[in-house]
Amino acid sequence: MSGPTLAVPQSEGRAALLVAEREINAQVRSRSFVISTAILLLVVLAGIVVPSLLSRDGGPLSDATGGAGGGEAPAGVRVAVVPELAPRLTGLAGIAAVPAADEAGARAQVERGDVEAAVVLDAGPAGVRVVALDEAPEQVVGALTVAPAVEVLNPATANENVRMVITLGFGVVFMLAAMGFGSTIAQNTVVEKQTRVVEILLSAVPPRALLGGKIIGNSVLALGQIAAMAAVAVLGLVLTGQDEVLSLVGAPMAWFVVFFAVGFVLLAAMFAAAASLVSRIEDTGPVLQPVMWLVILPYFLVVFGASNDAVLRVASWVPFSAPVAMPVRLYLGDAAWWEPLGALLLLAAAAALVIALAAKVYERSVLRMGARVHLKEVLGHRAATS
């Protein structure tokens, strides 16, 4: 009896896809995964819609006129206007122009309370004078004020508050998704060893295919969740009329999704390989701690170094922090067109190297039960002969 591993011959690629399908189905059928994803999407949508609603001063439907008109006058402050100024004031935002025969008639309307102010001709530099009954009508004065054109020779690329929000957003999303799905991979790997289910799985698929399927399946789930969050964020910006914000964050958000897809594959391989070194859930802390630090440290590096251009530039080329740092630099307009492509290629090369190393660790340790397997032992010559 020469073992069942040869009973189901199939390519590693097909076997990996079968494992990936198993991983995806197990997660999608989990009520906790569905509920947590729905809550996460609602939080993203609320985080965009609620602040936008609170920042409005009553919206465009609010009407400050309070007059007894029949609805024909445009919305705004009722202002008596002499014929010479009618072309200038008619249709002006926030002003409901009420015709007056002359200056005396305009003043009379103000005194009777028919209008809140009157605009008449004046010999001064402004050419007009605002007439009011009790106090200067700020809305009328503001509407008549002409702001000069401003040219900034060295414009700031982004507001500091918005810059911090974007940095925190990318950083928190990447860290939570990487740690959440990475922990799921680690937990499933250890549970399979602890219950010896892995022995049954390896009788049908090779170890590398099992590892590859775990990485592919969880990467698809993580990427799908991130893409859904990005789509909900875009929907929220469109619904709230924040088109200018969407134009600023649209491209960085798309790059973030791409960088996340590659960066998570790198981390997923590390989570699975590290978890394969132990056989009990209680022992996962020490082996997963280095991987956790590789997720947390880049987050703090980018968030707290976001105001330092040199730190952000270096972080955008480091594989573990590039998925957050490079999209932030793209939002700030601080990266040349070729830099995200170069950083992505470097990240992909690092991911390929880590996957090859993780496959060797996983293959040599996943069937070793009992005490924790040390990494140097797995990678050393003794592992090759065991």
KEKE-3310 file (N, C-alpha, C; in steps of 0.2 Angstrom, whole numbers, plus 5000, padded with zeros to 4 digits):
npx = (5004:5005:5002:4990:4993:4996:4985:4976:4981:4985:4988:4998:4993:4979:4975:4978:4969:4957:4958:4958:4945:4938:4942:4937:4923:4921:4922:4913:4901:4901:4892:4897:4907:4900:4891:4901:4907:4897:4894:4906:4906:4895:4899:4910:4902:4894:4904:4907:4895:4889:4897:4897:4884:4882:4890:4884:4875:4861:4857:4853:4839:4834:4826:4827:4819:4805:4795:4779:4777:4771:4778:4785:4796:4814:4824:4832:4839:4828:4830:4829:4831:4838:4834:4846:4855:4849:4853:4865:4862:4852:4848:4859:4868:4860:4853:4837:4831:4821:4812:4814:4808:4816:4829:4823:4811:4817:4822:4810:4804:4813:4811:4797:4798:4797:4807:4824:4835:4842:4849:4858:4864:4881:4893:4905:4921:4916:4904:4892:4879:4874:4858:4851:4839:4841:4853:4869:4867:4875:4875:4871:4881:4891:4888:4889:4903:4918:4930:4947:4957:4968:4985:4995:5011:5019:5010:5001:5000:4990:4978:4983:4975:4966:4976:4980:4969:4967:4979:4978:4966:4970:4980:4974:4964:4972:4980:4970:4964:4974:4979:4967:4963:4975:4976:4966:4970:4982:4976:4967:4977:4984:4974:4970:4982:4982:4970:4973:4968:4975:4983:4974:4971:4983:4984:4978:4981:4997:5009:5013:5003:4992:4996:4997:4983:4977:4983:4978:4964:4961:4967:4959:4947:4950:4954:4942:4934:4941:4940:4926:4924:4931:4922:4910:4915:4917:4904:4898:4904:4899:4885:4885:4889:4902:4912:4924:4932:4932:4939:4951:4955:4952:4961:4973:4966:4963:4975:4979:4971:4977:4990:4987:4983:4994:5003:4996:4997:5010:5011:5001:5007:5018:5010:5004:5016:5022:5013:5013:5023:5019:5009:4998:4985:4987:5001:5003:5006:5020:5026:5019:5021:5032:5028:5016:5022:5028:5017:5011:5021:5025:5013:5013:5024:5021:5010:5014:5025:5020:5020:5033:5043:5054:5054:5042:5044:5054:5048:5038:5045:5048:5044:5034:5028:5025:5012:5003:5011:5014:5001:4997:5007:5004:4992:4996:5002:5016:5024:5032:5027:5032:5035:5025:5024:5037:5038:5028:5033:5044:5038:5031:5041:5047:5037:5036:5048:5046:5036:5041:5051:5042:5034:5044:5046:5033:5031:5040:5037:5023:5018:5024:5022:5018:5030:5036:5042:5058:5063:5076:5079:5071:5074:5087:5101:5097:5084:5082:5086:5077)
npy = (4994:5009:5022:5036:5047:5047:5043:5053:5060:5077:5093:5105:5118:5117:5110:5119:5129:5122:5121:5135:5138:5131:5138:5150:5147:5143:5154:5164:5158:5159:5167:5177:5183:5188:5197:5206:5211:5218:5228:5234:5240:5249:5257:5264:5270:5279:5286:5295:5301:5306:5317:5325:5329:5336:5346:5355:5371:5370:5368:5369:5371:5379:5394:5411:5421:5424:5432:5438:5434:5427:5416:5419:5426:5425:5414:5420:5435:5448:5462:5479:5486:5498:5504:5506:5497:5484:5475:5470:5465:5456:5439:5436:5426:5422:5434:5441:5451:5465:5476:5494:5510:5521:5529:5535:5527:5515:5517:5519:5507:5499:5506:5503:5490:5480:5475:5469:5476:5489:5493:5506:5518:5525:5538:5534:5523:5510:5511:5508:5509:5502:5501:5500:5496:5493:5486:5483:5472:5458:5447:5453:5462:5454:5447:5457:5460:5459:5447:5448:5441:5427:5422:5409:5405:5395:5383:5374:5356:5349:5350:5350:5343:5336:5328:5320:5313:5305:5298:5291:5284:5275:5268:5262:5254:5245:5239:5233:5225:5216:5211:5205:5195:5189:5183:5174:5165:5160:5154:5144:5136:5131:5125:5115:5107:5104:5096:5086:5086:5091:5081:5073:5082:5083:5071:5072:5083:5092:5099:5112:5116:5117:5127:5137:5138:5142:5155:5161:5160:5167:5180:5184:5185:5196:5206:5208:5213:5225:5231:5232:5241:5253:5255:5258:5270:5278:5279:5285:5298:5303:5303:5313:5324:5327:5329:5335:5330:5317:5317:5320:5309:5298:5291:5288:5280:5269:5264:5260:5249:5241:5240:5234:5221:5215:5217:5210:5197:5194:5196:5186:5174:5174:5173:5161:5152:5155:5150:5137:5132:5128:5118:5120:5131:5140:5142:5151:5164:5169:5165:5172:5185:5192:5194:5201:5213:5217:5221:5231:5241:5247:5254:5264:5270:5277:5284:5293:5298:5305:5319:5321:5322:5315:5303:5298:5296:5286:5276:5273:5265:5254:5237:5232:5244:5251:5249:5258:5270:5274:5276:5287:5297:5298:5304:5316:5322:5320:5311:5304:5299:5286:5281:5274:5262:5257:5254:5245:5234:5231:5227:5216:5208:5205:5199:5187:5181:5180:5171:5159:5156:5154:5143:5133:5133:5130:5117:5109:5109:5108:5095:5091:5087:5092:5099:5116:5120:5126:5140:5141:5128:5122:5128:5124:5112:5100:5100:5097:5084:5077)
npz = (5000:4995:4999:4998:4991:4978:4972:4967:4955:4950:4944:4952:4951:4948:4959:4969:4966:4969:4983:4986:4982:4992:5003:5001:5000:5013:5021:5015:5018:5031:5044:5052:5045:5034:5041:5047:5036:5030:5040:5040:5028:5029:5039:5032:5022:5030:5036:5026:5022:5033:5039:5028:5028:5040:5038:5031:5029:5031:5018:5000:5000:5009:5014:5016:5014:5019:5015:5008:4995:4980:4976:4964:4965:4965:4976:4991:4999:4999:4990:4985:4970:4959:4942:4935:4940:4939:4929:4934:4947:4945:4946:4954:4965:4980:4981:4979:4968:4969:4959:4958:4956:4957:4967:4978:4978:4981:4994:5001:5001:5009:5021:5023:5026:5016:5009:5013:5011:5001:4985:4978:4966:4968:4971:4975:4975:4974:4967:4970:4983:4998:5006:5022:5035:5049:5052:5044:5030:5029:5020:5008:5006:5005:4993:4984:4984:4976:4974:4972:4959:4963:4963:4966:4969:4974:4977:4990:4990:4997:5010:5027:5037:5028:5022:5033:5036:5024:5025:5037:5034:5023:5029:5041:5035:5027:5038:5046:5038:5033:5045:5050:5040:5038:5051:5051:5041:5048:5059:5054:5048:5059:5066:5057:5058:5072:5073:5065:5052:5042:5037:5030:5020:5014:5008:4996:4990:4985:4997:4994:4985:4994:5002:4993:4989:5000:5001:4989:4990:5002:4999:4988:4995:5004:4995:4988:4998:5001:4988:4988:4998:4993:4982:4989:4995:4984:4980:4990:4990:4978:4980:4990:4983:4982:4972:4969:4979:4975:4963:4967:4976:4969:4959:4968:4976:4968:4965:4978:4980:4970:4975:4987:4984:4980:4990:5001:4997:4999:5014:5018:5014:5023:5035:5034:5033:5046:5055:5052:5059:5072:5083:5090:5095:5106:5105:5095:5097:5099:5086:5077:5080:5075:5061:5063:5068:5056:5050:5058:5061:5049:5047:5057:5054:5042:5045:5056:5050:5039:5037:5034:5021:5016:5024:5020:5006:5006:5013:5003:4995:5001:5003:5013:5017:5006:5001:5007:5009:4995:4988:4996:4993:4980:4981:4986:4976:4974:4968:4954:4938:4935:4947:4955:4947:4947:4961:4963:4955:4962:4974:4970:4966:4979:4985:4977:4981:4995:4995:4989:4999:5010:5005:5006:5020:5024:5018:5024:5038:5040:5043:5055:5071:5088:5098:5095:5079:5075:5065:5059:5060:5051:5039:5038:5035:5041:5040:5027:5026:5034)
capx = (5000:5010:4999:4985:4995:4996:4978:4972:4986:4983:4993:4998:4989:4972:4974:4978:4962:4952:4959:4956:4938:4936:4943:4932:4916:4920:4922:4907:4896:4901:4888:4901:4911:4895:4889:4906:4908:4891:4895:4912:4904:4890:4904:4913:4897:4892:4910:4908:4889:4887:4901:4895:4877:4883:4894:4880:4871:4854:4856:4850:4832:4832:4824:4827:4815:4799:4790:4772:4776:4767:4783:4788:4803:4819:4825:4837:4837:4825:4834:4826:4836:4836:4834:4853:4859:4846:4856:4871:4860:4847:4851:4865:4867:4858:4849:4831:4830:4815:4813:4812:4808:4822:4832:4818:4807:4820:4823:4804:4803:4817:4807:4791:4800:4795:4814:4828:4840:4841:4856:4857:4870:4885:4899:4912:4924:4912:4899:4885:4878:4868:4854:4847:4835:4844:4860:4872:4865:4881:4874:4870:4887:4896:4886:4892:4910:4921:4936:4952:4961:4974:4990:5000:5017:5021:5004:5001:4996:4985:4977:4986:4970:4964:4982:4980:4963:4969:4984:4975:4961:4974:4984:4970:4961:4977:4982:4965:4962:4980:4979:4961:4963:4981:4975:4962:4975:4986:4971:4965:4983:4985:4968:4971:4987:4980:4965:4976:4964:4980:4985:4969:4971:4989:4984:4974:4985:5003:5009:5013:4996:4988:4998:4995:4976:4976:4985:4974:4957:4960:4968:4953:4942:4953:4954:4935:4932:4944:4937:4919:4925:4932:4916:4906:4917:4915:4897:4896:4906:4895:4879:4885:4891:4909:4915:4931:4936:4933:4944:4958:4957:4950:4967:4976:4962:4963:4982:4979:4968:4982:4996:4985:4982:5001:5006:4993:4999:5016:5009:4997:5012:5021:5006:5004:5022:5024:5008:5014:5028:5016:5003:4992:4983:4991:5008:5004:5008:5027:5028:5016:5023:5036:5023:5012:5026:5029:5011:5010:5027:5024:5007:5015:5029:5018:5005:5017:5030:5017:5022:5040:5043:5059:5052:5036:5047:5058:5043:5034:5049:5049:5038:5029:5025:5023:5004:5000:5014:5014:4995:4997:5011:5001:4987:4999:5006:5023:5027:5033:5022:5035:5037:5021:5025:5043:5037:5024:5037:5048:5034:5029:5047:5048:5031:5038:5054:5044:5031:5046:5053:5036:5033:5049:5045:5027:5032:5044:5035:5016:5017:5028:5017:5021:5034:5037:5048:5062:5064:5082:5080:5067:5078:5094:5102:5094:5077:5082:5087:5073)
capy = (5000:5015:5029:5038:5053:5046:5041:5058:5065:5083:5098:5109:5124:5115:5108:5126:5132:5119:5123:5142:5138:5128:5143:5156:5145:5142:5161:5167:5155:5161:5172:5182:5186:5192:5203:5210:5215:5223:5233:5238:5245:5254:5262:5268:5275:5284:5291:5300:5304:5310:5323:5330:5332:5340:5352:5360:5376:5371:5366:5374:5372:5384:5401:5416:5427:5425:5437:5436:5434:5421:5411:5420:5429:5420:5413:5424:5441:5453:5468:5484:5488:5503:5501:5506:5491:5478:5469:5468:5461:5451:5432:5435:5421:5424:5440:5441:5458:5468:5482:5500:5515:5526:5528:5536:5521:5509:5518:5518:5499:5497:5509:5499:5483:5476:5472:5469:5481:5492:5494:5511:5521:5529:5541:5531:5519:5504:5513:5506:5509:5497:5505:5495:5499:5492:5485:5481:5466:5455:5443:5457:5465:5448:5445:5462:5460:5456:5445:5448:5435:5426:5417:5406:5403:5388:5380:5368:5351:5346:5352:5345:5339:5331:5324:5316:5309:5301:5293:5286:5279:5270:5264:5258:5249:5240:5236:5229:5219:5212:5207:5201:5189:5185:5179:5169:5160:5157:5150:5138:5132:5128:5120:5109:5103:5102:5091:5082:5087:5092:5074:5071:5086:5082:5065:5073:5089:5093:5105:5119:5118:5118:5134:5142:5139:5147:5162:5164:5161:5173:5186:5185:5188:5202:5211:5209:5217:5232:5234:5235:5248:5258:5257:5262:5277:5282:5280:5290:5304:5305:5305:5319:5329:5329:5327:5338:5326:5311:5318:5320:5303:5292:5288:5285:5274:5263:5262:5257:5242:5236:5238:5230:5215:5212:5217:5205:5190:5194:5195:5180:5169:5174:5171:5153:5149:5155:5146:5130:5130:5126:5113:5122:5138:5143:5143:5155:5171:5170:5164:5177:5192:5196:5196:5207:5219:5219:5225:5237:5246:5252:5259:5269:5274:5281:5289:5298:5301:5308:5326:5321:5320:5310:5297:5295:5294:5280:5271:5271:5260:5248:5232:5231:5250:5254:5249:5264:5276:5276:5280:5294:5301:5300:5309:5323:5324:5320:5305:5304:5294:5280:5278:5268:5256:5254:5252:5239:5229:5229:5224:5210:5203:5204:5194:5181:5179:5177:5165:5154:5154:5152:5137:5129:5132:5126:5110:5105:5109:5107:5088:5090:5089:5092:5105:5121:5119:5132:5142:5139:5121:5120:5130:5122:5106:5095:5099:5094:5077:5074)
capz = (5000:4994:5001:4994:4988:4971:4970:4964:4952:4947:4944:4958:4950:4949:4966:4973:4965:4973:4990:4986:4982:4998:5008:4999:5002:5020:5023:5013:5021:5038:5045:5055:5039:5030:5045:5048:5030:5029:5045:5038:5022:5032:5043:5027:5019:5035:5038:5021:5021:5039:5040:5023:5030:5046:5036:5027:5033:5030:5012:4996:5000:5014:5011:5021:5012:5023:5012:5006:4988:4977:4974:4958:4966:4966:4983:4993:5002:4995:4989:4981:4965:4955:4935:4932:4943:4938:4925:4938:4952:4944:4946:4958:4970:4987:4980:4976:4966:4968:4955:4961:4950:4958:4973:4983:4979:4984:5001:5004:5002:5015:5027:5025:5028:5010:5007:5019:5009:4994:4982:4974:4964:4973:4968:4978:4971:4973:4962:4973:4990:5001:5011:5026:5040:5056:5052:5038:5028:5027:5014:5002:5005:5003:4986:4980:4985:4970:4976:4967:4957:4967:4960:4971:4965:4976:4980:4994:4987:5001:5017:5032:5040:5023:5022:5039:5035:5019:5027:5042:5030:5019:5034:5045:5031:5026:5043:5049:5033:5033:5051:5050:5035:5040:5057:5048:5038:5053:5064:5050:5047:5066:5068:5053:5061:5079:5072:5060:5046:5036:5034:5025:5014:5010:5004:4990:4987:4988:5002:4990:4982:5000:5004:4987:4989:5006:5000:4984:4993:5007:4995:4984:4999:5006:4989:4987:5003:5000:4982:4990:5002:4988:4978:4993:4996:4978:4980:4995:4988:4972:4983:4993:4978:4983:4965:4969:4983:4971:4958:4971:4979:4964:4957:4973:4979:4963:4966:4984:4979:4967:4980:4993:4981:4980:4997:5005:4995:5003:5021:5018:5014:5030:5041:5034:5035:5053:5058:5051:5064:5079:5082:5095:5095:5111:5103:5089:5098:5097:5079:5073:5082:5070:5056:5066:5068:5050:5048:5062:5061:5043:5048:5062:5050:5037:5048:5060:5046:5033:5036:5032:5014:5015:5027:5016:5000:5008:5015:4997:4991:5006:5001:5018:5019:5000:4999:5011:5007:4988:4987:5000:4989:4974:4983:4987:4970:4976:4965:4947:4935:4935:4954:4958:4943:4950:4968:4962:4953:4968:4979:4967:4967:4986:4986:4974:4985:5001:4994:4988:5006:5014:5003:5009:5027:5025:5016:5029:5045:5041:5046:5061:5076:5094:5100:5090:5075:5074:5058:5057:5059:5045:5033:5038:5031:5044:5037:5020:5026:5038)
cpx = (5004:5006:4995:4987:4995:4990:4974:4978:4983:4988:4993:4993:4982:4971:4974:4971:4957:4952:4957:4948:4935:4937:4938:4925:4915:4919:4915:4901:4895:4897:4892:4905:4906:4893:4894:4908:4903:4892:4900:4910:4899:4894:4907:4908:4895:4898:4910:4901:4888:4891:4899:4888:4878:4887:4890:4876:4864:4852:4853:4843:4830:4831:4823:4823:4809:4794:4784:4771:4773:4772:4786:4795:4808:4821:4831:4835:4834:4828:4831:4832:4834:4837:4841:4857:4855:4849:4862:4868:4855:4851:4857:4864:4865:4854:4843:4829:4823:4815:4810:4812:4814:4824:4827:4813:4810:4821:4816:4802:4807:4813:4801:4792:4798:4802:4818:4834:4838:4848:4855:4864:4874:4891:4906:4915:4920:4907:4892:4885:4873:4865:4850:4844:4839:4851:4862:4870:4872:4880:4874:4877:4892:4894:4889:4899:4913:4928:4941:4955:4967:4978:4995:5005:5019:5015:5005:4997:4990:4984:4980:4981:4967:4970:4982:4975:4964:4974:4982:4970:4965:4977:4980:4966:4966:4979:4977:4964:4968:4980:4973:4961:4969:4980:4971:4966:4979:4982:4969:4971:4984:4980:4968:4977:4985:4975:4967:4972:4969:4983:4981:4970:4977:4989:4981:4978:4992:5003:5009:5007:4991:4990:4996:4987:4974:4977:4980:4967:4957:4962:4962:4948:4944:4952:4947:4933:4935:4941:4930:4919:4926:4926:4911:4908:4916:4908:4895:4898:4902:4888:4879:4888:4898:4914:4923:4935:4937:4938:4951:4960:4955:4956:4971:4972:4963:4970:4983:4976:4973:4988:4994:4985:4989:5004:5002:4995:5006:5015:5006:5002:5016:5017:5005:5010:5023:5019:5010:5020:5026:5010:4997:4991:4986:4998:5009:5007:5015:5029:5025:5018:5027:5032:5019:5016:5027:5023:5010:5015:5026:5019:5009:5020:5026:5014:5009:5023:5027:5018:5029:5041:5048:5057:5046:5039:5051:5053:5039:5038:5050:5043:5033:5025:5022:5015:5001:5004:5014:5007:4995:5001:5008:4995:4990:5002:5013:5027:5027:5028:5025:5036:5032:5022:5032:5042:5033:5028:5042:5044:5032:5035:5048:5043:5033:5043:5051:5039:5036:5049:5048:5034:5037:5048:5039:5027:5035:5042:5027:5014:5021:5024:5021:5024:5035:5043:5051:5063:5071:5083:5076:5071:5085:5095:5099:5087:5077:5083:5082:5067)
cpy = (5006:5021:5032:5045:5053:5044:5046:5063:5071:5088:5102:5115:5122:5113:5115:5129:5129:5121:5131:5142:5136:5134:5149:5154:5145:5149:5164:5164:5156:5167:5178:5186:5191:5198:5208:5214:5220:5229:5237:5243:5250:5259:5267:5273:5280:5289:5296:5304:5309:5317:5328:5333:5337:5347:5357:5365:5376:5369:5371:5375:5377:5391:5406:5422:5429:5430:5434:5435:5427:5416:5413:5423:5424:5419:5417:5430:5446:5460:5472:5486:5493:5501:5501:5500:5484:5473:5466:5463:5455:5444:5431:5431:5424:5431:5439:5449:5460:5475:5488:5505:5520:5525:5530:5530:5515:5510:5517:5511:5497:5500:5505:5492:5478:5472:5473:5474:5484:5494:5500:5514:5525:5532:5538:5526:5512:5505:5511:5508:5505:5501:5500:5499:5499:5491:5483:5474:5462:5450:5447:5460:5460:5447:5451:5463:5456:5454:5446:5441:5434:5421:5415:5403:5396:5385:5374:5362:5348:5349:5347:5341:5334:5326:5318:5311:5303:5296:5288:5281:5274:5265:5260:5253:5243:5236:5231:5223:5214:5208:5202:5194:5185:5181:5173:5163:5156:5152:5144:5133:5128:5123:5114:5104:5100:5096:5086:5081:5088:5086:5072:5075:5085:5075:5066:5079:5090:5099:5112:5121:5120:5125:5139:5143:5143:5154:5165:5165:5167:5180:5188:5189:5195:5208:5213:5214:5224:5235:5236:5241:5254:5260:5260:5269:5281:5284:5286:5297:5307:5307:5311:5325:5331:5327:5329:5333:5319:5311:5318:5313:5297:5288:5285:5279:5268:5260:5258:5250:5238:5235:5233:5223:5211:5211:5212:5198:5189:5192:5188:5174:5168:5172:5163:5150:5149:5151:5139:5127:5127:5122:5115:5130:5143:5145:5148:5162:5172:5170:5169:5184:5195:5198:5201:5213:5222:5223:5231:5243:5250:5257:5265:5274:5279:5286:5294:5301:5304:5315:5327:5318:5315:5304:5294:5293:5287:5274:5269:5266:5254:5243:5232:5238:5253:5254:5255:5270:5278:5279:5287:5299:5303:5305:5316:5326:5324:5315:5306:5299:5287:5277:5273:5262:5253:5251:5245:5233:5226:5225:5217:5205:5201:5198:5187:5177:5176:5171:5159:5151:5151:5145:5132:5127:5128:5119:5106:5105:5108:5100:5087:5092:5089:5099:5110:5119:5126:5134:5140:5132:5119:5122:5128:5115:5100:5094:5096:5086:5073:5071)
cpz = (5000:4995:4996:4990:4981:4968:4966:4961:4949:4948:4950:4957:4951:4956:4971:4972:4968:4980:4991:4986:4989:5003:5007:5002:5009:5023:5021:5016:5029:5039:5048:5050:5036:5034:5046:5042:5029:5034:5043:5032:5024:5035:5038:5024:5024:5037:5032:5021:5027:5040:5034:5025:5035:5044:5033:5032:5032:5023:5007:4996:5005:5011:5016:5019:5017:5021:5010:4999:4986:4974:4967:4959:4967:4974:4985:4997:4998:4995:4984:4976:4960:4947:4933:4934:4942:4935:4929:4944:4951:4943:4950:4964:4977:4987:4977:4974:4965:4965:4959:4956:4951:4965:4979:4984:4982:4992:5004:5005:5008:5021:5029:5027:5022:5008:5013:5017:5002:4991:4977:4971:4969:4969:4970:4973:4969:4967:4965:4980:4993:5007:5015:5032:5047:5056:5045:5036:5025:5021:5008:5001:5003:4995:4982:4980:4979:4973:4970:4965:4961:4963:4965:4967:4967:4980:4984:4990:4990:5007:5022:5035:5035:5022:5027:5038:5030:5021:5032:5038:5027:5024:5038:5041:5029:5032:5046:5044:5033:5040:5052:5046:5036:5046:5055:5045:5043:5057:5060:5049:5054:5067:5064:5056:5068:5078:5067:5053:5040:5033:5029:5019:5010:5007:4997:4986:4989:4993:4999:4987:4988:5002:4999:4987:4995:5004:4994:4987:4997:5004:4991:4989:5002:5001:4988:4992:5002:4994:4984:4994:4998:4984:4982:4995:4990:4978:4985:4993:4982:4975:4986:4989:4979:4977:4966:4973:4979:4966:4961:4973:4974:4962:4962:4976:4974:4964:4973:4983:4975:4971:4985:4990:4981:4987:5002:5004:4999:5010:5022:5018:5020:5035:5041:5036:5042:5057:5058:5056:5071:5077:5087:5094:5100:5110:5098:5090:5096:5090:5075:5075:5077:5063:5057:5066:5061:5047:5051:5061:5055:5043:5052:5058:5046:5040:5052:5056:5040:5032:5034:5026:5013:5018:5022:5009:5001:5009:5008:4993:4995:5005:5006:5019:5012:4999:5002:5008:5000:4986:4990:4996:4983:4975:4983:4981:4970:4972:4957:4944:4935:4942:4956:4954:4946:4957:4968:4960:4958:4973:4976:4967:4974:4988:4983:4979:4992:5000:4993:4995:5010:5012:5006:5016:5028:5024:5021:5036:5046:5044:5052:5067:5083:5096:5094:5086:5074:5067:5056:5056:5052:5038:5033:5034:5034:5042:5030:5020:5030:5034)
residu = (MET:SER:GLY:PRO:THR:LEU:ALA:VAL:PRO:GLN:SER:GLU:GLY:ARG:ALA:ALA:LEU:LEU:VAL:ALA:GLU:ARG:GLU:ILE:ASN:ALA:GLN:VAL:ARG:SER:ARG:SER:PHE:VAL:ILE:SER:THR:ALA:ILE:LEU:LEU:LEU:VAL:VAL:LEU:ALA:GLY:ILE:VAL:VAL:PRO:SER:LEU:LEU:SER:ARG:ASP:GLY:GLY:PRO:LEU:SER:ASP:ALA:THR:GLY:GLY:ALA:GLY:GLY:GLY:GLU:ALA:PRO:ALA:GLY:VAL:ARG:VAL:ALA:VAL:VAL:PRO:GLU:LEU:ALA:PRO:ARG:LEU:THR:GLY:LEU:ALA:GLY:ILE:ALA:ALA:VAL:PRO:ALA:ALA:ASP:GLU:ALA:GLY:ALA:ARG:ALA:GLN:VAL:GLU:ARG:GLY:ASP:VAL:GLU:ALA:ALA:VAL:VAL:LEU:ASP:ALA:GLY:PRO:ALA:GLY:VAL:ARG:VAL:VAL:ALA:LEU:ASP:GLU:ALA:PRO:GLU:GLN:VAL:VAL:GLY:ALA:LEU:THR:VAL:ALA:PRO:ALA:VAL:GLU:VAL:LEU:ASN:PRO:ALA:THR:ALA:ASN:GLU:ASN:VAL:ARG:MET:VAL:ILE:THR:LEU:GLY:PHE:GLY:VAL:VAL:PHE:MET:LEU:ALA:ALA:MET:GLY:PHE:GLY:SER:THR:ILE:ALA:GLN:ASN:THR:VAL:VAL:GLU:LYS:GLN:THR:ARG:VAL:VAL:GLU:ILE:LEU:LEU:SER:ALA:VAL:PRO:PRO:ARG:ALA:LEU:LEU:GLY:GLY:LYS:ILE:ILE:GLY:ASN:SER:VAL:LEU:ALA:LEU:GLY:GLN:ILE:ALA:ALA:MET:ALA:ALA:VAL:ALA:VAL:LEU:GLY:LEU:VAL:LEU:THR:GLY:GLN:ASP:GLU:VAL:LEU:SER:LEU:VAL:GLY:ALA:PRO:MET:ALA:TRP:PHE:VAL:VAL:PHE:PHE:ALA:VAL:GLY:PHE:VAL:LEU:LEU:ALA:ALA:MET:PHE:ALA:ALA:ALA:ALA:SER:LEU:VAL:SER:ARG:ILE:GLU:ASP:THR:GLY:PRO:VAL:LEU:GLN:PRO:VAL:MET:TRP:LEU:VAL:ILE:LEU:PRO:TYR:PHE:LEU:VAL:VAL:PHE:GLY:ALA:SER:ASN:ASP:ALA:VAL:LEU:ARG:VAL:ALA:SER:TRP:VAL:PRO:PHE:SER:ALA:PRO:VAL:ALA:MET:PRO:VAL:ARG:LEU:TYR:LEU:GLY:ASP:ALA:ALA:TRP:TRP:GLU:PRO:LEU:GLY:ALA:LEU:LEU:LEU:LEU:ALA:ALA:ALA:ALA:ALA:LEU:VAL:ILE:ALA:LEU:ALA:ALA:LYS:VAL:TYR:GLU:ARG:SER:VAL:LEU:ARG:MET:GLY:ALA:ARG:VAL:HIS:LEU:LYS:GLU:VAL:LEU:GLY:HIS:ARG:ALA:ALA:THR:SER)
# end
